[in-house]
Amino acid sequence: MAYSEYIADRIHRVFQEKRANFYTKKMMGGLCFMVDDKMCCGIHYDKKKETDLLMARIGEEAYTEAIKREGCLPMDFTGRPMKGYVFVTADGFDLDEDLEYWIQLCLDFNPLAKKSKKKK
């Protein structure tokens, strides 16, 4: 696998504790957690840094404060940051309460997020 099963289990547990209706989908070389058919968060293995990153879809409004937190980085798959998304290094979600913080930000934004266009 290209991502940590341990981290996936931790995220899975938080979603269950929050009673979120979710499913997982393998995407972009990692694992995404989908809520209401929209990407909510995920795990991405960064080959350059050789580490797992939490990918969080938090929206532009929460971005300004979130980026100040330990381990939070702009999400830039292509070298250009994606608005409303961040990567979080292991230092930023090592503690359960930190992981819960990030997932709650993702869940709070999810109702406002746009669905991806279905490919025909």
Backbone as CSV, one residue per row, in Angstrom:
resi,resn,N_x,N_y,N_z,CA_x,CA_y,CA_z,C_x,C_y,C_z
1,MET,0.849,-1.198,0.000,0.000,0.000,0.000,0.886,1.249,0.000
2,ALA,0.368,2.295,-0.560,1.122,3.541,-0.663,0.862,4.459,0.525
3,TYR,0.093,3.994,1.492,-0.217,4.817,2.660,-0.256,3.919,3.891
4,SER,-0.243,4.514,5.047,-0.223,3.788,6.306,-1.611,3.268,6.692
5,GLU,-1.714,1.964,6.852,-2.977,1.362,7.297,-3.307,1.812,8.723
6,TYR,-2.274,2.029,9.518,-2.477,2.481,10.897,-3.171,3.854,10.919
7,ILE,-2.700,4.770,10.094,-3.315,6.099,10.026,-4.739,5.982,9.475
8,ALA,-4.922,5.141,8.467,-6.258,4.930,7.907,-7.216,4.431,8.999
9,ASP,-6.754,3.517,9.827,-7.587,2.997,10.924,-7.921,4.093,11.931
10,ARG,-6.957,4.937,12.230,-7.207,6.050,13.169,-8.273,6.992,12.617
11,ILE,-8.157,7.349,11.339,-9.128,8.249,10.717,-10.502,7.577,10.694
12,HIS,-10.526,6.326,10.316,-11.766,5.550,10.263,-12.464,5.585,11.620
13,ARG,-11.695,5.395,12.680,-12.237,5.390,14.051,-12.845,6.750,14.406
14,VAL,-12.174,7.837,14.027,-12.699,9.180,14.328,-14.019,9.411,13.595
15,PHE,-14.076,9.033,12.331,-15.330,9.186,11.586,-16.453,8.388,12.245
16,GLN,-16.148,7.186,12.708,-17.160,6.366,13.378,-17.611,7.013,14.685
17,GLU,-16.648,7.529,15.465,-16.997,8.184,16.740,-17.876,9.407,16.510
18,LYS,-17.657,10.097,15.404,-18.452,11.286,15.087,-19.749,10.922,14.356
19,ARG,-19.957,9.630,14.168,-21.162,9.104,13.510,-21.370,9.715,12.116
20,ALA,-20.259,9.916,11.432,-20.310,10.465,10.070,-20.594,9.341,9.078
21,ASN,-21.421,9.618,8.114,-21.721,8.667,7.056,-20.643,8.836,5.985
22,PHE,-19.724,7.891,5.885,-18.569,8.022,4.999,-18.266,6.697,4.320
23,TYR,-17.437,6.782,3.299,-16.851,5.592,2.688,-15.463,5.978,2.206
24,THR,-14.646,4.983,1.907,-13.285,5.256,1.454,-13.172,4.950,-0.038
25,LYS,-12.218,5.633,-0.651,-11.983,5.483,-2.086,-10.492,5.683,-2.341
26,LYS,-9.893,4.764,-3.065,-8.478,4.916,-3.402,-8.367,5.935,-4.518
27,MET,-7.592,6.988,-4.262,-7.409,8.079,-5.226,-6.022,8.673,-5.067
28,MET,-5.479,9.175,-6.141,-4.236,9.957,-6.121,-3.116,9.247,-5.364
29,GLY,-3.051,7.946,-5.465,-2.004,7.197,-4.795,-2.199,7.081,-3.296
30,GLY,-3.371,7.430,-2.817,-3.646,7.358,-1.390,-5.055,6.867,-1.142
31,LEU,-5.579,7.206,0.002,-6.921,6.797,0.388,-7.701,8.038,0.787
32,CYS,-8.862,8.223,0.163,-9.713,9.373,0.480,-10.928,8.905,1.267
33,PHE,-11.347,9.741,2.187,-12.553,9.513,2.959,-13.610,10.439,2.389
34,MET,-14.681,9.839,1.895,-15.730,10.564,1.195,-16.959,10.715,2.089
35,VAL,-17.526,11.919,2.113,-18.758,12.202,2.842,-19.693,12.902,1.857
36,ASP,-20.904,12.406,1.719,-21.873,12.951,0.760,-21.305,12.988,-0.661
37,ASP,-20.575,11.945,-1.018,-19.944,11.822,-2.340,-18.958,12.942,-2.640
38,LYS,-18.395,13.545,-1.593,-17.380,14.599,-1.751,-16.140,14.218,-0.943
39,MET,-14.959,14.528,-1.485,-13.733,14.267,-0.763,-13.714,15.117,0.509
40,CYS,-13.530,14.444,1.635,-13.512,15.138,2.922,-12.066,15.258,3.425
41,CYS,-11.367,14.130,3.473,-9.958,14.123,3.857,-9.325,12.859,3.302
42,GLY,-8.050,12.696,3.533,-7.398,11.497,3.033,-5.976,11.367,3.511
43,ILE,-5.349,10.288,3.071,-3.945,10.022,3.393,-3.186,9.996,2.074
44,HIS,-2.073,10.670,2.060,-1.231,10.726,0.864,0.199,10.447,1.296
45,TYR,0.885,9.543,0.596,2.281,9.283,0.896,3.142,10.175,0.022
46,ASP,3.928,11.033,0.661,4.818,11.945,-0.055,6.145,11.237,-0.288
47,LYS,6.424,10.905,-1.536,7.644,10.161,-1.873,8.900,10.983,-1.630
48,LYS,8.818,12.290,-1.860,9.990,13.150,-1.658,10.381,13.214,-0.182
49,LYS,9.384,13.371,0.678,9.639,13.476,2.120,9.617,12.120,2.812
50,GLU,9.185,11.091,2.078,9.081,9.733,2.589,8.261,9.676,3.880
51,THR,7.081,10.270,3.815,6.203,10.289,4.982,4.746,10.366,4.543
52,ASP,3.874,9.920,5.436,2.448,10.040,5.184,1.978,11.427,5.585
53,LEU,1.074,11.972,4.792,0.481,13.277,5.076,-1.032,13.128,5.147
54,LEU,-1.633,13.856,6.065,-3.083,13.952,6.103,-3.472,15.033,5.107
55,MET,-4.378,14.708,4.215,-4.871,15.676,3.243,-6.239,16.127,3.770
56,ALA,-6.396,17.420,4.007,-7.628,17.924,4.611,-8.277,18.976,3.727
57,ARG,-9.553,18.772,3.437,-10.341,19.739,2.651,-11.132,20.572,3.660
58,ILE,-10.600,21.766,3.954,-11.155,22.573,5.046,-11.815,23.864,4.575
59,GLY,-11.661,24.207,3.318,-12.243,25.433,2.794,-11.331,26.628,2.996
60,GLU,-11.564,27.652,2.204,-10.704,28.840,2.232,-10.855,29.643,3.520
61,GLU,-12.042,29.627,4.098,-12.283,30.418,5.308,-11.462,29.900,6.491
62,ALA,-11.396,28.595,6.677,-10.648,27.997,7.793,-9.145,27.955,7.526
63,TYR,-8.760,28.088,6.269,-7.365,27.959,5.852,-6.439,28.932,6.588
64,THR,-6.843,30.176,6.705,-5.991,31.223,7.283,-5.512,30.871,8.691
65,GLU,-6.409,30.357,9.514,-6.034,29.972,10.881,-5.336,28.618,10.904
66,ALA,-5.830,27.682,10.111,-5.296,26.318,10.134,-3.834,26.262,9.707
67,ILE,-3.452,27.077,8.736,-2.091,27.037,8.208,-1.055,27.419,9.278
68,LYS,-1.493,28.070,10.343,-0.594,28.476,11.435,-0.286,27.326,12.390
69,ARG,-1.065,26.254,12.333,-0.885,25.130,13.257,0.341,24.303,12.898
70,GLU,0.888,23.656,13.907,2.068,22.816,13.720,1.802,21.728,12.678
71,GLY,2.718,21.577,11.768,2.648,20.520,10.777,1.756,20.802,9.586
72,CYS,1.130,21.963,9.529,0.209,22.278,8.443,0.961,22.935,7.287
73,LEU,0.724,22.415,6.083,1.389,22.901,4.878,0.357,23.141,3.775
74,PRO,0.627,24.054,2.871,-0.267,24.200,1.714,-0.258,22.896,0.906
75,MET,-1.384,22.512,0.368,-1.455,21.308,-0.458,-1.103,21.682,-1.888
76,ASP,-0.025,21.085,-2.386,0.446,21.457,-3.723,0.955,20.245,-4.500
77,PHE,0.037,19.457,-5.018,0.408,18.301,-5.841,1.207,18.725,-7.066
78,THR,0.816,19.819,-7.671,1.390,20.220,-8.954,2.389,21.358,-8.830
79,GLY,2.736,21.746,-7.618,3.626,22.881,-7.434,2.857,24.175,-7.230
80,ARG,1.548,24.107,-7.354,0.689,25.269,-7.136,-0.321,24.901,-6.050
81,PRO,-0.361,25.659,-4.939,-1.267,25.305,-3.838,-2.735,25.264,-4.268
82,MET,-3.459,24.285,-3.736,-4.890,24.160,-4.007,-5.654,24.913,-2.921
83,LYS,-6.523,25.804,-3.316,-7.277,26.621,-2.370,-8.203,25.741,-1.529
84,GLY,-8.167,25.993,-0.218,-9.074,25.292,0.681,-8.620,23.914,1.112
85,TYR,-7.452,23.493,0.663,-6.902,22.192,1.027,-5.563,22.393,1.733
86,VAL,-5.246,21.507,2.679,-3.940,21.526,3.328,-3.430,20.096,3.492
87,PHE,-2.122,19.995,3.625,-1.482,18.765,4.058,-1.094,18.977,5.511
88,VAL,-1.156,17.913,6.295,-0.726,17.973,7.691,0.280,16.847,7.892
89,THR,1.464,17.202,8.377,2.489,16.195,8.655,2.117,15.435,9.922
90,ALA,2.796,14.326,10.158,2.512,13.484,11.324,2.589,14.266,12.635
91,ASP,3.489,15.242,12.723,3.593,16.060,13.940,2.291,16.800,14.232
92,GLY,1.543,17.106,13.195,0.311,17.874,13.348,-0.923,17.051,13.673
93,PHE,-0.827,15.709,13.556,-2.000,14.894,13.895,-1.625,13.637,14.681
94,ASP,-0.444,13.676,15.302,0.022,12.534,16.092,-0.900,12.254,17.278
95,LEU,-1.324,13.308,17.946,-2.231,13.149,19.080,-3.662,12.984,18.576
96,ASP,-4.443,12.167,19.277,-5.825,11.924,18.856,-6.630,13.207,18.781
97,GLU,-6.434,14.115,19.751,-7.216,15.362,19.732,-6.853,16.232,18.530
98,ASP,-5.598,16.159,18.070,-5.208,16.905,16.870,-5.855,16.301,15.621
99,LEU,-5.854,14.977,15.531,-6.501,14.323,14.395,-7.992,14.647,14.386
100,GLU,-8.622,14.619,15.547,-10.048,14.961,15.650,-10.304,16.403,15.222
101,TYR,-9.400,17.312,15.573,-9.519,18.714,15.165,-9.582,18.820,13.641
102,TRP,-8.629,18.173,12.964,-8.558,18.265,11.506,-9.779,17.637,10.849
103,ILE,-10.185,16.490,11.343,-11.351,15.828,10.751,-12.612,16.650,10.990
104,GLN,-12.724,17.278,12.151,-13.891,18.118,12.411,-13.917,19.317,11.463
105,LEU,-12.747,19.927,11.202,-12.693,21.018,10.219,-13.190,20.543,8.852
106,CYS,-12.774,19.348,8.469,-13.199,18.785,7.179,-14.705,18.542,7.172
107,LEU,-15.233,17.984,8.244,-16.668,17.709,8.323,-17.482,19.003,8.351
108,ASP,-16.952,20.029,9.015,-17.649,21.323,9.056,-17.741,21.948,7.666
109,PHE,-16.690,21.771,6.871,-16.677,22.356,5.535,-17.469,21.528,4.520
110,ASN,-17.561,20.230,4.744,-18.154,19.327,3.748,-19.510,19.766,3.197
111,PRO,-20.460,20.229,4.016,-21.750,20.642,3.435,-21.623,21.814,2.449
112,LEU,-20.565,22.611,2.581,-20.355,23.765,1.705,-19.566,23.413,0.444
113,ALA,-18.901,22.264,0.464,-18.038,21.860,-0.644,-18.860,21.464,-1.865
114,LYS,-18.288,21.732,-3.032,-18.944,21.346,-4.282,-18.557,19.914,-4.631
115,LYS,-19.507,19.197,-5.209,-19.228,17.847,-5.676,-18.438,17.915,-6.963
116,SER,-17.593,16.912,-7.172,-16.868,16.806,-8.438,-17.838,16.446,-9.535
117,LYS,-17.518,16.909,-10.723,-18.346,16.549,-11.874,-18.077,15.105,-12.230
118,LYS,-19.127,14.352,-12.431,-18.999,12.937,-12.812,-18.483,12.831,-14.239
119,LYS,-17.507,11.941,-14.416,-16.991,11.685,-15.756,-17.930,10.737,-16.467
120,LYS,-18.162,10.999,-17.748,-19.069,10.156,-18.517,-18.365,8.958,-19.086
